[in-house]
């Protein structure tokens, strides 16, 4: 949260945000959306990936297949989902399987449950919500 009379960023909970903005609907909605996304991410990360041939890992999630594979061109990993293959995410190479799983969740969630919801983004130093 930002204010013109304060230099920097204010971090407050939804009740304080409601009072500071006189908006008693959107802060609660935003907090609920973020909590729901976090719970979806926790459930996704608990899922077991099946190892297939040539170093591919496949997950069947909510009726759709998501594939993670090692890059053929050296170090790095890629995520195949929804007709797209992602080997770089936010201009960074995907370095390990765990990071690829996180990106797979982001790709899936962007196309399904969280359309129109607040999406957290890691800029390298902190989480940004837009």
SULVEN-V68814 format. One record per pair of residues at least 12 apart in sequence whose ideal C-beta (glycine too) atoms are under 7 Angstrom apart, sorted by sequence separation. I is the first residue (numbers start at 1). GAP is how many residues later the second one is. D is the distance in Angstrom with one decimal. If there is no record, write none. Layout:
i	gap	d
I	GAP	D
I	GAP	D
This chain:
i	gap	d
47	12	5.7
14	13	4.1
56	13	4.5
67	13	4.1
14	14	5.3
47	14	6.4
55	14	6.1
89	14	4.9
55	15	4.6
66	15	4.7
1	16	5.9
71	16	6.0
78	16	6.6
14	17	4.3
44	17	6.8
76	17	4.8
77	17	4.4
86	17	6.5
76	18	5.7
1	19	6.9
49	19	6.9
76	19	6.6
77	19	6.8
77	20	6.3
79	21	5.5
86	21	6.6
77	23	4.3
81	23	6.4
79	24	5.3
79	25	4.8
82	25	6.9
81	26	5.0
81	27	6.3
79	28	6.2
68	29	6.6
82	29	5.9
68	32	4.6
68	33	6.9
68	36	6.2
66	38	5.0
66	42	6.3
61	47	6.6
45	56	6.4
44	61	4.6
41	64	5.5
40	69	6.4
37	72	6.7
40	73	6.3
37	77	5.8
37	80	6.6
33	84	4.3
34	84	6.0
33	85	5.5
30	88	5.4
